Amino acid sequence: MAPPASASLQERLLALVKTLQFAWFFGHVSTIFGTLLYALSIFTFNSNTLLYKQAYFGAMLSYGVVLYKSHGTPQASTAYMRKLVMDENAQYFLLAVYWFISNPIAVTLIPFFTFSTFHALGYVRTNIIPNVFPAATSNSDSTVTWQAKTQQKIKAWTDKYYSVAMRFVAHTEVTVIAVRLLLGVFRLQLVPIFLFAQFLRFRYHLSSYTRQTFTELRVRFDSLLLPPTADPRIPPVISNAYNVAKIWVSKFGEAGVQRQPAAAQ
């Protein structure tokens, strides 16, 4: 329970910091600042791997809190593992762990940074502002405090751009991160490709945004590579190879996964 507005600032801060939700918020803040500072270090030609690690440490912390609150203490049981397998938060947690222990790949931070931005803003709106900056009691019902105005603006912004951001994340995962990892074939870096392919398979079944992204890509490539809309100068071997690849991807995506809607944290 939050302390009353009459409590001292120290009391209100301590009550906030002691909660598990604050650890979740701290994780998101770490991801945000770690990502921004790491990107800055790249642009200044002084890449700092520790900042990359900080961003993913924050992601592991925030997703770890969500998993603990959702599923409790980890258990070595089939039922517990089955629940984790179909939980998007568990998949993002495992992905964060892998990126944390691997060599930095900057573009992989984009989805985590995007999620963290929305979650951190939501926490500021619902917890930081009312607990750290409680509005003074007013005798006028028509008075709108700066706290209320700020909360309304944050909510309006997150509501307006949430769907846009989720589509952006889906496109980034499918068309940017996946392509970047495929380039690792030339360096025999096959583990991240296999891991991310499995991740995208689950995302396809659990996220409407990911399914929409794959559908849009299929329609686009169909029009470019298949008759009657394809350029007649495209050799038939390329069209045939595309058809084979499309069938293989479809079979891989449908294998061994039961569709079960769930929202990422």
N, C-alpha and C positions, 0 to 999 in steps of 0.2 A: 504494500500500500504506500502511495506517495505521501511524503510529509506535508503538513498544511502549509499554505503560503506564508503564514506567520513565522514559520521556522527559519532559522538562520541559513544563509547561503551555504555554509559549510555542511550543515545537517542535510540540506537538500541534495548537495553534490554527493555526499557519502552514501545517501540512500540510493542515488542513481547508479553510482559506480559499483555498488555491491551486488547488483542484479546480473543474472546471466545474460539478459538482453543487452546490457551495456557491453559485455565482452563481444557479443555479436556485432554491435555497432562499431566497436573499436576495430574489429577485423575488417569491416567494410571501409573504414577510414584509412586503415593501413594499406588496403588494396588501392584506393583512390590516389593517395599521395605517393605510394611506391610506384604506381604506373606513370603518373605525371612526371615525377622526378627522373625515372628511368628513361622515359621518352626524351626529356630535356637533355639527359646525359648523352643520349645517342646523337641528338642534333648538334651537340657541342663537341662531338668526336671524342668523348671521354666516357664511354659506356661503363656504367657501374653495375656489376652483377648483383651486388648486395641489395640494391634498390629493387631489382627484379625479384630476388628472393623475398624481400619484405612484402611485396605485393602479393605473392603467392602464400606467404605465411598468413597474411590477413585473410585470404580466401579460405585457407584450410581452417582457420579459427572460426570464421563466420558460418561456414557450412558444417563444421563439426558441432557447433552449438545447435544448429537446426536439427541435425541428425540425432543428437542426444535428447532434445526436447520431443522429437517425433517418435523415436524408437527406444529411448532409454539407454542403459548401459549396454555396450556391445556384448553379444552372446554367441557362443559357438554352437548355434543350432540352425537346422535347415529352415525353420520358419522365419527366424530373424534374418538370415541371409536372403531368403526369398523376398522379404519386404524391402530390403536394401536394393536388390537388383532392379526393382521396378520404381525406385525413388530417384527422380532426377537430381535431387540434392546430393545423393550418394555418388552419382555418376560425376557430377561436377567436383565433388570433394576428391574423388580418386584421380580425376584429371588434374586438379590443382596439385596433388601430391606428386604426380609424375612430372609435371612441368617444373615443380620446385626442385626436384633432384636431377633434372636434365639440363643440358646446355640451353641458355636463353634463346627463345624464339619470340620476338617482341609482339608479333600479331596475335599470339595466343592470349595476351592480356586483355584484348578488346572486349570480349564478352563479360569477363569478370569485372572489369572496370565499369561497364555499362550497368550491370546488375547492382553493383555496389553503390553507384551514384544514386539510383532510385531508392534503394533501401536506406541509405544514410539520410537522404532528404526526408524520407518518411519518419525516421526516428527523430530527427531534429524537430519536425512538425509536432509529433505526438508526445515527445518526452523532454527534449532539451528546452524548448521554448516554455511550456507550461510549468516545468519544475525549476529551471534555473532563472527564468524571467517571468515569474507569475504576475499577472495583470493586477493592478491596484483596484480595489473595490470602488465602483462608481455608482452614484445615486441616479445617474441618467441611463435608462435602458437603451437610448439611441446612440450612446457613445461607443464607437468602435476603436478598440485599442490597437496599438501598433503590433502587439502580439497576434491578435486575431487577424489583422490584415496580412501579416507575414505568413501565418498558417494557411490562410485562404489562397494566397498566391502560390505557395509551394504545392498545395493540393491541386490547384488548377493546372499548374505546369506539368506535374507528374501524370495527372489524368489525361492531359492533352497529348503528351508525347510517349506514353507507355507503349502503346501498340506500335508506334513508329520505331521505338527503340528495340522492341522484340523482333520486329521484321529485320532491322539492321543487324541484330545479333545473329539471326538465322542465316542471313546472306553472308555475313562475315565467316561463320563457321563452315558453310558449304562452299563458298566461292573464293575465299581468301586463305583461311587456315588450311583447309584440305588441300588446296593447290600448292601452298607453300610446303606442306609435308610431303606431297608427292614428288617434289623436286629432290627429296632426300633419297629417292631410289638410286640416283646417280652416285650417292655416297654410301650406298648399302645401309641406309638408316631405315630399316623396315619396321621396327617395333612401334615407333610413334604412328606410322601409317596404319598398322593393324589396330592399335589401340583407338585411334580417332575414328576409324571406320566402324568399329563396334559402337563407339559413342554416338556417331551419327545415325546408326541403325536404330538405337533406342530413342534418340531425339525425334526421328521420323515418326515413330509410333506414338510418342508422348506429346509432341508439340505441333500444333496446327500451323505455326509459323514456319517450321522446318519443312513440313509437307508442302506448304504453299511454295516455298523456295524451290524445292525439287521439281514441282509441277511446272513452275515458270521456266526453269532451265530446260526441262524436257520439251516443252512447247517451242521454246526458242531454237534449240538445236534441231528439232524435227523440221522446222521451217527452213533452216539453213542447209541441212544435209540430206533430207528425204524428199522424193518427188511428192506432189508436183511443184512445190514451191522452191526446191533447191536449185541452185545455179547449175545449169547443164554441164558446165565445165568441170564440176566436181567429179572425180573418178568414182566409178561404182564401188571400187574396193574400199574407199573411205566410208561410203554410205553403209556398206555391209559391215564394216568393222564397228561403226557406231551402233548399228542394230544389235550386234552381238554384245557389245559393252552394255547397252541399255538393258538387255535381257538379263545379263549377269548381275548388274547392280540391283535390278528389281528382285531377283531371286534371293540375293544376299540380304536385301532389306526386309524381306518377308520371312526369312528363316528364323525360327526359334524365338520370336518375340510376340507376346500377346499385347494388343493395344489396350492401354489403361491410362486415361487422361490423368495428368498430375501437373501441378504448377511448380515451376522452379522457384527457389526462395528469392 
